């Protein structure tokens, strides 16, 4: 019984984390709650990905990346996001 309870708790926590992760595609809505389309959606998703990746662009010592290293990192990160 205790193993079942522990398994249930971990499954519930895992589900909560999965629900909390929103993608840029799911955030692309206007003020009235309707989904964005066309150029507005493309622009929003591009900016959302850029903002999400820019905070992660740091080297192993905690300094912000610059130049070619930052450009390379941003391209890779935006493709994965």
C-alpha positions in Angstrom: 0.0 0.0 0.0 2.8 2.4 0.8 4.5 1.7 -2.5 1.3 2.5 -4.3 1.0 5.8 -2.4 4.5 6.8 -3.2 4.1 6.0 -6.9 0.9 8.0 -7.0 2.6 11.0 -5.4 5.4 10.9 -7.9 3.0 10.5 -10.9 1.0 13.6 -9.7 4.1 15.7 -9.4 5.3 14.7 -12.8 2.0 15.6 -14.3 2.1 19.0 -12.7 5.5 19.8 -14.2 4.3 18.7 -17.6 1.3 20.9 -17.5 3.3 23.9 -16.2 5.6 23.9 -19.3 4.1 26.2 -21.9 5.5 26.6 -25.4 5.8 29.8 -27.3 3.1 28.4 -29.7 0.6 28.0 -26.8 1.3 31.5 -25.5 0.6 33.1 -28.9 -2.8 34.6 -28.2 -4.1 38.2 -28.5 -5.7 40.3 -25.7 -9.2 38.8 -26.3 -7.9 35.3 -26.0 -8.0 34.3 -29.7 -5.0 32.5 -31.2 -2.7 34.7 -33.3 -2.3 33.9 -37.0 0.0 34.8 -39.9 2.7 37.4 -39.4 1.7 38.3 -35.9 2.1 34.7 -34.7 5.4 34.3 -36.5 6.7 37.5 -35.0 5.5 36.6 -31.5 7.0 33.1 -31.6 10.3 34.3 -32.9 10.5 37.0 -30.1 9.4 34.4 -27.4 12.1 32.0 -28.4 14.8 34.7 -28.5 13.8 35.9 -25.1 13.8 32.4 -23.7 17.3 31.6 -25.1 18.9 34.9 -24.3 18.8 34.3 -20.5 20.5 30.9 -21.0 23.4 32.4 -23.1 26.2 32.2 -20.4 29.5 30.4 -20.3 30.6 27.9 -17.7 31.9 30.7 -15.5 28.6 32.5 -15.5 29.6 35.3 -17.8 27.3 36.3 -20.7 28.3 35.0 -24.1 29.3 37.6 -26.8 30.1 37.6 -30.5 30.2 34.4 -32.5 29.7 32.2 -29.4 26.5 33.9 -28.6 25.2 33.8 -32.2 26.0 30.1 -32.5 24.3 29.4 -29.1 21.2 31.4 -30.0 20.8 29.7 -33.3 21.0 26.2 -31.7 18.8 27.2 -28.8 16.1 28.7 -31.0 16.0 25.6 -33.3 15.4 23.4 -30.2 12.9 25.7 -28.5 
